[in-house]
Amino acid sequence: MDLEEQGTIKRVVEGSERSRMVVLLGTPNKGSTTMIALTLTQGDPSYAGPLAGVPLGLPIHHILEPEVREAIPADVYAREIGPLEFVLDATGISAALKDVRAR
Amino acid sequence: MIDLKDKLVLALGERDGVPGPALEACAVSAGAKVIYSATQCFA
């Protein structure tokens, strides 16, 4: 996540009702999922951006997680996600989120 | 199953994964309001 986007997200989160917020990720693998999930829960792990030392603590979900899929109408999910479900590293993504949530 | 109804969603897509607009469509269809959407590119 680049520094400009960190700043934008910080402003959006601070300017709205945080208790109703949910982050929905579409990251392709374990590494990118870990980086974004860490940044938006505990703060920028590289300590370079506006979210350095700013633990937003937002709930994070990935679009490939079964509990997210179940919340979305099947026809919409098939149209928007479709074969990506079988191409992306769902196992690694799930492991990354489990790890970040446990920290 | 998570409850997305009336939630404020930040949709963070990625070009090599699922793009932001697809996440938006899914979130809205589940009753959420999307307050931020982006598609990152690390190429």
Backbone of each chain as nested JSON, in Angstrom:
{
  "chains": [
    {"id": "A", "residues": [
      {"number": 1, "name": "MET", "atoms": {"N": [0.847, -1.186, 0.0], "CA": [0.0, 0.0, 0.0], "C": [0.882, 1.236, 0.0]}},
      {"number": 2, "name": "ASP", "atoms": {"N": [0.679, 2.119, -1.002], "CA": [1.578, 3.264, -1.079], "C": [1.19, 4.327, -0.042]}},
      {"number": 3, "name": "LEU", "atoms": {"N": [2.094, 5.298, 0.095], "CA": [1.935, 6.276, 1.173], "C": [0.716, 7.166, 0.955]}},
      {"number": 4, "name": "GLU", "atoms": {"N": [0.461, 7.491, -0.303], "CA": [-0.699, 8.345, -0.605], "C": [-2.0, 7.64, -0.222]}},
      {"number": 5, "name": "GLU", "atoms": {"N": [-2.059, 6.363, -0.549], "CA": [-3.28, 5.612, -0.222], "C": [-3.451, 5.477, 1.291]}},
      {"number": 6, "name": "GLN", "atoms": {"N": [-2.349, 5.298, 2.002], "CA": [-2.438, 5.249, 3.469], "C": [-3.063, 6.531, 4.01]}},
      {"number": 7, "name": "GLY", "atoms": {"N": [-2.625, 7.665, 3.468], "CA": [-3.157, 8.95, 3.914], "C": [-4.637, 9.086, 3.613]}},
      {"number": 8, "name": "THR", "atoms": {"N": [-5.031, 8.636, 2.436], "CA": [-6.441, 8.716, 2.042], "C": [-7.299, 7.856, 2.967]}},
      {"number": 9, "name": "ILE", "atoms": {"N": [-6.843, 6.636, 3.213], "CA": [-7.607, 5.727, 4.065], "C": [-7.694, 6.28, 5.484]}},
      {"number": 10, "name": "LYS", "atoms": {"N": [-6.613, 6.853, 5.968], "CA": [-6.617, 7.435, 7.321], "C": [-7.691, 8.523, 7.418]}},
      {"number": 11, "name": "ARG", "atoms": {"N": [-7.758, 9.378, 6.406], "CA": [-8.756, 10.457, 6.421], "C": [-10.176, 9.899, 6.339]}},
      {"number": 12, "name": "VAL", "atoms": {"N": [-10.364, 8.888, 5.486], "CA": [-11.698, 8.291, 5.338], "C": [-12.152, 7.673, 6.656]}},
      {"number": 13, "name": "VAL", "atoms": {"N": [-11.254, 6.933, 7.293], "CA": [-11.613, 6.246, 8.539], "C": [-11.886, 7.253, 9.65]}},
      {"number": 14, "name": "GLU", "atoms": {"N": [-11.075, 8.275, 9.724], "CA": [-11.256, 9.266, 10.788], "C": [-12.503, 10.118, 10.57]}},
      {"number": 15, "name": "GLY", "atoms": {"N": [-12.971, 10.164, 9.325], "CA": [-14.104, 11.029, 9.02], "C": [-15.44, 10.335, 8.991]}},
      {"number": 16, "name": "SER", "atoms": {"N": [-15.48, 9.083, 9.395], "CA": [-16.751, 8.375, 9.334], "C": [-16.919, 7.482, 10.562]}},
      {"number": 17, "name": "GLU", "atoms": {"N": [-17.949, 6.675, 10.523], "CA": [-18.331, 5.879, 11.679], "C": [-17.524, 4.579, 11.721]}},
      {"number": 18, "name": "ARG", "atoms": {"N": [-16.432, 4.598, 12.447], "CA": [-15.492, 3.481, 12.417], "C": [-16.119, 2.151, 12.863]}},
      {"number": 19, "name": "SER", "atoms": {"N": [-17.045, 2.203, 13.781], "CA": [-17.636, 0.967, 14.306], "C": [-18.419, 0.201, 13.244]}},
      {"number": 20, "name": "ARG", "atoms": {"N": [-18.788, 0.893, 12.151], "CA": [-19.535, 0.204, 11.081], "C": [-18.625, -0.22, 9.933]}},
      {"number": 21, "name": "MET", "atoms": {"N": [-17.341, 0.045, 10.042], "CA": [-16.443, -0.191, 8.904], "C": [-15.927, -1.628, 8.825]}},
      {"number": 22, "name": "VAL", "atoms": {"N": [-15.78, -2.078, 7.599], "CA": [-15.213, -3.391, 7.307], "C": [-14.304, -3.233, 6.092]}},
      {"number": 23, "name": "VAL", "atoms": {"N": [-13.14, -3.85, 6.154], "CA": [-12.248, -3.844, 4.997], "C": [-12.457, -5.138, 4.215]}},
      {"number": 24, "name": "LEU", "atoms": {"N": [-12.621, -4.999, 2.911], "CA": [-12.786, -6.163, 2.045], "C": [-11.616, -6.19, 1.069]}},
      {"number": 25, "name": "LEU", "atoms": {"N": [-10.812, -7.233, 1.16], "CA": [-9.606, -7.325, 0.346], "C": [-9.814, -8.182, -0.909]}},
      {"number": 26, "name": "GLY", "atoms": {"N": [-9.035, -7.822, -1.93], "CA": [-9.002, -8.636, -3.145], "C": [-7.572, -8.974, -3.511]}},
      {"number": 27, "name": "THR", "atoms": {"N": [-6.737, -9.072, -2.498], "CA": [-5.311, -9.339, -2.711], "C": [-5.093, -10.742, -3.279]}},
      {"number": 28, "name": "PRO", "atoms": {"N": [-3.997, -10.936, -4.057], "CA": [-3.826, -12.219, -4.756], "C": [-3.071, -13.301, -3.99]}},
      {"number": 29, "name": "ASN", "atoms": {"N": [-2.343, -12.916, -2.942], "CA": [-1.505, -13.932, -2.299], "C": [-1.278, -13.636, -0.812]}},
      {"number": 30, "name": "LYS", "atoms": {"N": [-0.504, -14.513, -0.192], "CA": [-0.28, -14.418, 1.253], "C": [0.474, -13.142, 1.627]}},
      {"number": 31, "name": "GLY", "atoms": {"N": [1.503, -12.822, 0.854], "CA": [2.343, -11.666, 1.189], "C": [1.596, -10.348, 1.136]}},
      {"number": 32, "name": "SER", "atoms": {"N": [0.868, -10.125, 0.056], "CA": [0.15, -8.856, -0.077], "C": [-0.984, -8.765, 0.94]}},
      {"number": 33, "name": "THR", "atoms": {"N": [-1.593, -9.892, 1.24], "CA": [-2.666, -9.912, 2.236], "C": [-2.119, -9.546, 3.615]}},
      {"number": 34, "name": "THR", "atoms": {"N": [-0.973, -10.126, 3.96], "CA": [-0.369, -9.829, 5.257], "C": [-0.026, -8.355, 5.383]}},
      {"number": 35, "name": "MET", "atoms": {"N": [0.584, -7.788, 4.355], "CA": [1.017, -6.389, 4.418], "C": [-0.167, -5.438, 4.609]}},
      {"number": 36, "name": "ILE", "atoms": {"N": [-1.206, -5.617, 3.832], "CA": [-2.354, -4.705, 3.937], "C": [-3.113, -4.936, 5.244]}},
      {"number": 37, "name": "ALA", "atoms": {"N": [-3.276, -6.191, 5.611], "CA": [-4.006, -6.481, 6.847], "C": [-3.264, -5.902, 8.058]}},
      {"number": 38, "name": "LEU", "atoms": {"N": [-1.959, -6.043, 8.07], "CA": [-1.178, -5.475, 9.177], "C": [-1.287, -3.952, 9.197]}},
      {"number": 39, "name": "THR", "atoms": {"N": [-1.184, -3.351, 8.025], "CA": [-1.228, -1.885, 7.94], "C": [-2.544, -1.34, 8.467]}},
      {"number": 40, "name": "LEU", "atoms": {"N": [-3.644, -2.018, 8.166], "CA": [-4.953, -1.491, 8.543], "C": [-5.43, -1.942, 9.926]}},
      {"number": 41, "name": "THR", "atoms": {"N": [-4.676, -2.818, 10.561], "CA": [-5.053, -3.198, 11.924], "C": [-4.076, -2.613, 12.942]}},
      {"number": 42, "name": "GLN", "atoms": {"N": [-2.768, -2.77, 12.658], "CA": [-1.763, -2.372, 13.65], "C": [-0.951, -1.151, 13.252]}},
      {"number": 43, "name": "GLY", "atoms": {"N": [-1.085, -0.713, 12.019], "CA": [-0.282, 0.412, 11.54], "C": [0.741, -0.051, 10.52]}},
      {"number": 44, "name": "ASP", "atoms": {"N": [1.285, 0.884, 9.779], "CA": [2.238, 0.579, 8.711], "C": [3.479, -0.13, 9.269]}},
      {"number": 45, "name": "PRO", "atoms": {"N": [3.688, -1.41, 8.901], "CA": [4.839, -2.144, 9.452], "C": [6.182, -1.603, 8.978]}},
      {"number": 46, "name": "SER", "atoms": {"N": [6.182, -0.825, 7.905], "CA": [7.442, -0.253, 7.416], "C": [7.744, 1.09, 8.089]}},
      {"number": 47, "name": "TYR", "atoms": {"N": [6.818, 1.584, 8.861], "CA": [6.963, 2.874, 9.564], "C": [7.301, 4.022, 8.619]}},
      {"number": 48, "name": "ALA", "atoms": {"N": [6.828, 3.928, 7.377], "CA": [7.16, 4.96, 6.39], "C": [5.974, 5.868, 6.071]}},
      {"number": 49, "name": "GLY", "atoms": {"N": [4.765, 5.382, 6.285], "CA": [3.604, 6.127, 5.819], "C": [2.787, 6.758, 6.923]}},
      {"number": 50, "name": "PRO", "atoms": {"N": [1.712, 7.445, 6.532], "CA": [0.832, 8.115, 7.49], "C": [0.203, 7.174, 8.523]}},
      {"number": 51, "name": "LEU", "atoms": {"N": [0.161, 5.889, 8.236], "CA": [-0.423, 4.941, 9.198], "C": [0.631, 4.32, 10.119]}},
      {"number": 52, "name": "ALA", "atoms": {"N": [1.86, 4.796, 10.049], "CA": [2.9, 4.311, 10.97], "C": [2.481, 4.654, 12.399]}},
      {"number": 53, "name": "GLY", "atoms": {"N": [2.422, 3.628, 13.248], "CA": [2.041, 3.867, 14.641], "C": [0.574, 4.206, 14.829]}},
      {"number": 54, "name": "VAL", "atoms": {"N": [-0.237, 3.972, 13.796], "CA": [-1.673, 4.271, 13.883], "C": [-2.456, 2.965, 13.74]}},
      {"number": 55, "name": "PRO", "atoms": {"N": [-2.778, 2.307, 14.836], "CA": [-3.518, 1.036, 14.744], "C": [-5.01, 1.281, 14.546]}},
      {"number": 56, "name": "LEU", "atoms": {"N": [-5.448, 1.213, 13.307], "CA": [-6.864, 1.481, 13.014], "C": [-7.773, 0.387, 13.577]}},
      {"number": 57, "name": "GLY", "atoms": {"N": [-7.243, -0.83, 13.657], "CA": [-8.018, -1.927, 14.232], "C": [-9.265, -2.3, 13.456]}},
      {"number": 58, "name": "LEU", "atoms": {"N": [-9.249, -2.084, 12.165], "CA": [-10.437, -2.386, 11.366], "C": [-10.598, -3.892, 11.153]}},
      {"number": 59, "name": "PRO", "atoms": {"N": [-11.834, -4.388, 11.154], "CA": [-12.045, -5.804, 10.808], "C": [-11.708, -6.032, 9.337]}},
      {"number": 60, "name": "ILE", "atoms": {"N": [-10.936, -7.084, 9.073], "CA": [-10.456, -7.353, 7.713], "C": [-10.998, -8.685, 7.226]}},
      {"number": 61, "name": "HIS", "atoms": {"N": [-11.532, -8.664, 6.025], "CA": [-11.98, -9.903, 5.4], "C": [-11.497, -9.935, 3.961]}},
      {"number": 62, "name": "HIS", "atoms": {"N": [-11.382, -11.131, 3.427], "CA": [-11.007, -11.292, 2.026], "C": [-12.199, -11.863, 1.271]}},
      {"number": 63, "name": "ILE", "atoms": {"N": [-12.345, -11.425, 0.049], "CA": [-13.503, -11.827, -0.752], "C": [-13.557, -13.345, -0.973]}},
      {"number": 64, "name": "LEU", "atoms": {"N": [-12.421, -14.036, -0.858], "CA": [-12.413, -15.493, -1.065], "C": [-12.769, -16.286, 0.187]}},
      {"number": 65, "name": "GLU", "atoms": {"N": [-12.867, -15.625, 1.338], "CA": [-13.197, -16.36, 2.559], "C": [-14.64, -16.871, 2.477]}},
      {"number": 66, "name": "PRO", "atoms": {"N": [-14.857, -18.114, 2.904], "CA": [-16.204, -18.696, 2.819], "C": [-17.271, -17.85, 3.51]}},
      {"number": 67, "name": "GLU", "atoms": {"N": [-16.946, -17.255, 4.661], "CA": [-17.952, -16.47, 5.391], "C": [-18.317, -15.184, 4.665]}},
      {"number": 68, "name": "VAL", "atoms": {"N": [-17.439, -14.718, 3.78], "CA": [-17.759, -13.548, 2.956], "C": [-18.589, -13.99, 1.75]}},
      {"number": 69, "name": "ARG", "atoms": {"N": [-18.158, -15.042, 1.141], "CA": [-18.88, -15.562, -0.029], "C": [-20.351, -15.837, 0.303]}},
      {"number": 70, "name": "GLU", "atoms": {"N": [-20.571, -16.394, 1.493], "CA": [-21.942, -16.728, 1.895], "C": [-22.825, -15.491, 2.044]}},
      {"number": 71, "name": "ALA", "atoms": {"N": [-22.202, -14.337, 2.279], "CA": [-22.973, -13.101, 2.483], "C": [-23.364, -12.433, 1.167]}},
      {"number": 72, "name": "ILE", "atoms": {"N": [-22.815, -12.918, 0.071], "CA": [-23.022, -12.277, -1.233], "C": [-23.911, -13.168, -2.108]}},
      {"number": 73, "name": "PRO", "atoms": {"N": [-24.912, -12.564, -2.764], "CA": [-25.765, -13.369, -3.647], "C": [-24.927, -14.187, -4.644]}},
      {"number": 74, "name": "ALA", "atoms": {"N": [-25.287, -15.443, -4.821], "CA": [-24.473, -16.366, -5.619], "C": [-24.258, -15.884, -7.047]}},
      {"number": 75, "name": "ASP", "atoms": {"N": [-25.292, -15.274, -7.642], "CA": [-25.141, -14.84, -9.029], "C": [-24.151, -13.679, -9.147]}},
      {"number": 76, "name": "VAL", "atoms": {"N": [-24.182, -12.78, -8.172], "CA": [-23.233, -11.65, -8.177], "C": [-21.819, -12.175, -7.973]}},
      {"number": 77, "name": "TYR", "atoms": {"N": [-21.654, -13.084, -7.031], "CA": [-20.323, -13.631, -6.742], "C": [-19.748, -14.334, -7.974]}},
      {"number": 78, "name": "ALA", "atoms": {"N": [-20.59, -15.108, -8.626], "CA": [-20.125, -15.833, -9.817], "C": [-19.723, -14.862, -10.926]}},
      {"number": 79, "name": "ARG", "atoms": {"N": [-20.493, -13.785, -11.085], "CA": [-20.21, -12.818, -12.144], "C": [-18.951, -12.001, -11.843]}},
      {"number": 80, "name": "GLU", "atoms": {"N": [-18.808, -11.553, -10.599], "CA": [-17.721, -10.632, -10.265], "C": [-16.412, -11.338, -9.902]}},
      {"number": 81, "name": "ILE", "atoms": {"N": [-16.518, -12.469, -9.279], "CA": [-15.304, -13.184, -8.824], "C": [-14.994, -14.336, -9.768]}},
      {"number": 82, "name": "GLY", "atoms": {"N": [-16.014, -15.125, -10.068], "CA": [-15.893, -16.188, -11.056], "C": [-14.671, -17.059, -10.874]}},
      {"number": 83, "name": "PRO", "atoms": {"N": [-13.913, -17.251, -11.955], "CA": [-12.785, -18.186, -11.902], "C": [-11.629, -17.727, -11.016]}},
      {"number": 84, "name": "LEU", "atoms": {"N": [-11.625, -16.441, -10.642], "CA": [-10.54, -15.97, -9.762], "C": [-10.502, -16.778, -8.472]}},
      {"number": 85, "name": "GLU", "atoms": {"N": [-11.655, -17.274, -8.107], "CA": [-11.767, -18.072, -6.897], "C": [-10.808, -19.261, -6.92]}},
      {"number": 86, "name": "PHE", "atoms": {"N": [-10.547, -19.761, -8.127], "CA": [-9.722, -20.962, -8.256], "C": [-8.283, -20.649, -8.678]}},
      {"number": 87, "name": "VAL", "atoms": {"N": [-8.027, -19.393, -8.996], "CA": [-6.702, -18.996, -9.469], "C": [-5.845, -18.416, -8.344]}},
      {"number": 88, "name": "LEU", "atoms": {"N": [-6.491, -17.65, -7.467], "CA": [-5.741, -16.985, -6.397], "C": [-5.389, -17.965, -5.279]}},
      {"number": 89, "name": "ASP", "atoms": {"N": [-4.424, -17.562, -4.471], "CA": [-3.897, -18.428, -3.413], "C": [-4.79, -18.362, -2.166]}},
      {"number": 90, "name": "ALA", "atoms": {"N": [-5.954, -19.004, -2.25], "CA": [-6.922, -18.925, -1.156], "C": [-6.357, -19.478, 0.152]}},
      {"number": 91, "name": "THR", "atoms": {"N": [-5.571, -20.539, 0.058], "CA": [-5.013, -21.142, 1.267], "C": [-4.033, -20.189, 1.946]}},
      {"number": 92, "name": "GLY", "atoms": {"N": [-3.159, -19.586, 1.152], "CA": [-2.186, -18.641, 1.706], "C": [-2.861, -17.396, 2.26]}},
      {"number": 93, "name": "ILE", "atoms": {"N": [-3.877, -16.919, 1.561], "CA": [-4.624, -15.739, 2.005], "C": [-5.3, -16.017, 3.343]}},
      {"number": 94, "name": "SER", "atoms": {"N": [-5.913, -17.164, 3.439], "CA": [-6.596, -17.538, 4.676], "C": [-5.602, -17.64, 5.831]}},
      {"number": 95, "name": "ALA", "atoms": {"N": [-4.441, -18.232, 5.554], "CA": [-3.403, -18.365, 6.586], "C": [-2.898, -16.989, 7.018]}},
      {"number": 96, "name": "ALA", "atoms": {"N": [-2.739, -16.094, 6.057], "CA": [-2.251, -14.746, 6.375], "C": [-3.229, -14.019, 7.29]}},
      {"number": 97, "name": "LEU", "atoms": {"N": [-4.505, -14.096, 6.99], "CA": [-5.501, -13.407, 7.813], "C": [-5.596, -14.034, 9.201]}},
      {"number": 98, "name": "LYS", "atoms": {"N": [-5.482, -15.343, 9.259], "CA": [-5.512, -16.022, 10.554], "C": [-4.343, -15.55, 11.419]}},
      {"number": 99, "name": "ASP", "atoms": {"N": [-3.192, -15.423, 10.783], "CA": [-1.988, -14.985, 11.496], "C": [-2.132, -13.541, 11.994]}},
      {"number": 100, "name": "VAL", "atoms": {"N": [-2.605, -12.668, 11.138], "CA": [-2.747, -11.251, 11.53], "C": [-3.789, -11.1, 12.633]}},
      {"number": 101, "name": "ARG", "atoms": {"N": [-4.896, -11.823, 12.511], "CA": [-5.951, -11.724, 13.537], "C": [-5.48, -12.232, 14.897]}},
      {"number": 102, "name": "ALA", "atoms": {"N": [-4.518, -13.146, 14.882], "CA": [-4.033, -13.725, 16.135], "C": [-3.008, -12.837, 16.839]}},
      {"number": 103, "name": "ARG", "atoms": {"N": [-2.534, -11.819, 16.165], "CA": [-1.475, -10.967, 16.749], "C": [-2.049, -9.999, 17.773]}}
    ]},
    {"id": "B", "residues": [
      {"number": 1, "name": "MET", "atoms": {"N": [-21.08, -16.796, 8.473], "CA": [-21.295, -15.741, 7.473], "C": [-21.19, -14.364, 8.126]}},
      {"number": 2, "name": "ILE", "atoms": {"N": [-20.426, -13.482, 7.511], "CA": [-20.336, -12.135, 8.072], "C": [-21.559, -11.317, 7.625]}},
      {"number": 3, "name": "ASP", "atoms": {"N": [-21.863, -10.311, 8.413], "CA": [-23.005, -9.453, 8.092], "C": [-22.488, -8.147, 7.48]}},
      {"number": 4, "name": "LEU", "atoms": {"N": [-22.746, -7.97, 6.203], "CA": [-22.292, -6.75, 5.53], "C": [-23.399, -5.701, 5.419]}},
      {"number": 5, "name": "LYS", "atoms": {"N": [-24.592, -6.053, 5.844], "CA": [-25.715, -5.116, 5.705], "C": [-25.465, -3.852, 6.527]}},
      {"number": 6, "name": "ASP", "atoms": {"N": [-25.594, -2.715, 5.871], "CA": [-25.413, -1.391, 6.487], "C": [-23.983, -1.122, 6.958]}},
      {"number": 7, "name": "LYS", "atoms": {"N": [-23.045, -1.963, 6.551], "CA": [-21.639, -1.718, 6.903], "C": [-21.037, -0.709, 5.924]}},
      {"number": 8, "name": "LEU", "atoms": {"N": [-19.993, -0.05, 6.377], "CA": [-19.242, 0.874, 5.531], "C": [-17.985, 0.138, 5.082]}},
      {"number": 9, "name": "VAL", "atoms": {"N": [-17.917, -0.153, 3.811], "CA": [-16.855, -1.028, 3.301], "C": [-15.734, -0.24, 2.619]}},
      {"number": 10, "name": "LEU", "atoms": {"N": [-14.519, -0.597, 2.979], "CA": [-13.346, -0.126, 2.246], "C": [-12.912, -1.293, 1.368]}},
      {"number": 11, "name": "ALA", "atoms": {"N": [-13.043, -1.145, 0.07], "CA": [-12.753, -2.222, -0.876], "C": [-11.352, -2.022, -1.457]}},
      {"number": 12, "name": "LEU", "atoms": {"N": [-10.438, -2.896, -1.061], "CA": [-9.05, -2.754, -1.503], "C": [-8.69, -3.89, -2.445]}},
      {"number": 13, "name": "GLY", "atoms": {"N": [-8.839, -3.62, -3.722], "CA": [-8.539, -4.624, -4.72], "C": [-7.106, -4.534, -5.201]}},
      {"number": 14, "name": "GLU", "atoms": {"N": [-6.767, -5.481, -6.056], "CA": [-5.419, -5.491, -6.614], "C": [-5.492, -5.991, -8.046]}},
      {"number": 15, "name": "ARG", "atoms": {"N": [-4.68, -5.395, -8.898], "CA": [-4.747, -5.745, -10.31], "C": [-4.489, -7.23, -10.545]}},
      {"number": 16, "name": "ASP", "atoms": {"N": [-3.577, -7.804, -9.78], "CA": [-3.275, -9.221, -9.954], "C": [-4.216, -10.129, -9.169]}},
      {"number": 17, "name": "GLY", "atoms": {"N": [-5.147, -9.522, -8.474], "CA": [-6.115, -10.304, -7.707], "C": [-7.521, -9.942, -8.139]}},
      {"number": 18, "name": "VAL", "atoms": {"N": [-8.324, -9.491, -7.192], "CA": [-9.691, -9.06, -7.501], "C": [-9.701, -7.53, -7.516]}},
      {"number": 19, "name": "PRO", "atoms": {"N": [-10.127, -6.911, -8.612], "CA": [-10.119, -5.449, -8.684], "C": [-11.195, -4.799, -7.805]}},
      {"number": 20, "name": "GLY", "atoms": {"N": [-10.955, -3.536, -7.462], "CA": [-11.869, -2.805, -6.594], "C": [-13.323, -2.81, -7.045]}},
      {"number": 21, "name": "PRO", "atoms": {"N": [-13.61, -2.549, -8.327], "CA": [-15.016, -2.522, -8.751], "C": [-15.755, -3.845, -8.522]}},
      {"number": 22, "name": "ALA", "atoms": {"N": [-15.054, -4.965, -8.654], "CA": [-15.697, -6.265, -8.403], "C": [-16.018, -6.413, -6.916]}},
      {"number": 23, "name": "LEU", "atoms": {"N": [-15.094, -5.944, -6.06], "CA": [-15.353, -5.993, -4.618], "C": [-16.538, -5.096, -4.272]}},
      {"number": 24, "name": "GLU", "atoms": {"N": [-16.573, -3.927, -4.903], "CA": [-17.683, -2.983, -4.685], "C": [-19.016, -3.633, -5.013]}},
      {"number": 25, "name": "ALA", "atoms": {"N": [-19.077, -4.252, -6.182], "CA": [-20.331, -4.87, -6.62], "C": [-20.786, -5.933, -5.629]}},
      {"number": 26, "name": "CYS", "atoms": {"N": [-19.85, -6.712, -5.145], "CA": [-20.189, -7.76, -4.179], "C": [-20.692, -7.142, -2.87]}},
      {"number": 27, "name": "ALA", "atoms": {"N": [-19.993, -6.129, -2.392], "CA": [-20.361, -5.506, -1.113], "C": [-21.743, -4.859, -1.195]}},
      {"number": 28, "name": "VAL", "atoms": {"N": [-21.984, -4.136, -2.273], "CA": [-23.273, -3.459, -2.432], "C": [-24.411, -4.48, -2.517]}},
      {"number": 29, "name": "SER", "atoms": {"N": [-24.159, -5.579, -3.208], "CA": [-25.201, -6.597, -3.352], "C": [-25.547, -7.244, -2.01]}},
      {"number": 30, "name": "ALA", "atoms": {"N": [-24.62, -7.158, -1.05], "CA": [-24.861, -7.726, 0.278], "C": [-25.419, -6.681, 1.242]}},
      {"number": 31, "name": "GLY", "atoms": {"N": [-25.699, -5.479, 0.725], "CA": [-26.342, -4.456, 1.564], "C": [-25.395, -3.465, 2.193]}},
      {"number": 32, "name": "ALA", "atoms": {"N": [-24.134, -3.472, 1.782], "CA": [-23.155, -2.548, 2.363], "C": [-23.07, -1.269, 1.544]}},
      {"number": 33, "name": "LYS", "atoms": {"N": [-22.474, -0.244, 2.158], "CA": [-22.188, 0.993, 1.451], "C": [-20.665, 1.076, 1.305]}},
      {"number": 34, "name": "VAL", "atoms": {"N": [-20.199, 1.275, 0.099], "CA": [-18.755, 1.35, -0.133], "C": [-18.3, 2.8, 0.016]}},
      {"number": 35, "name": "ILE", "atoms": {"N": [-17.405, 3.041, 0.961], "CA": [-16.944, 4.415, 1.209], "C": [-15.551, 4.661, 0.638]}},
      {"number": 36, "name": "TYR", "atoms": {"N": [-14.895, 3.581, 0.222], "CA": [-13.577, 3.739, -0.401], "C": [-13.322, 2.506, -1.262]}},
      {"number": 37, "name": "SER", "atoms": {"N": [-12.795, 2.747, -2.452], "CA": [-12.487, 1.624, -3.33], "C": [-11.24, 1.952, -4.135]}},
      {"number": 38, "name": "ALA", "atoms": {"N": [-10.362, 0.983, -4.255], "CA": [-9.13, 1.199, -5.014], "C": [-8.653, -0.125, -5.58]}},
      {"number": 39, "name": "THR", "atoms": {"N": [-7.891, -0.032, -6.651], "CA": [-7.248, -1.215, -7.216], "C": [-5.76, -0.932, -7.284]}},
      {"number": 40, "name": "GLN", "atoms": {"N": [-5.01, -1.62, -6.465], "CA": [-3.572, -1.397, -6.428], "C": [-2.87, -2.131, -7.568]}},
      {"number": 41, "name": "CYS", "atoms": {"N": [-1.732, -1.584, -7.936], "CA": [-0.935, -2.185, -8.989], "C": [0.516, -2.143, -8.56]}},
      {"number": 42, "name": "PHE", "atoms": {"N": [1.157, -3.299, -8.505], "CA": [2.549, -3.352, -8.049], "C": [3.506, -3.677, -9.175]}},
      {"number": 43, "name": "ALA", "atoms": {"N": [3.052, -3.513, -10.419], "CA": [3.905, -3.849, -11.554], "C": [5.078, -2.884, -11.649]}}
    ]}
  ]
}
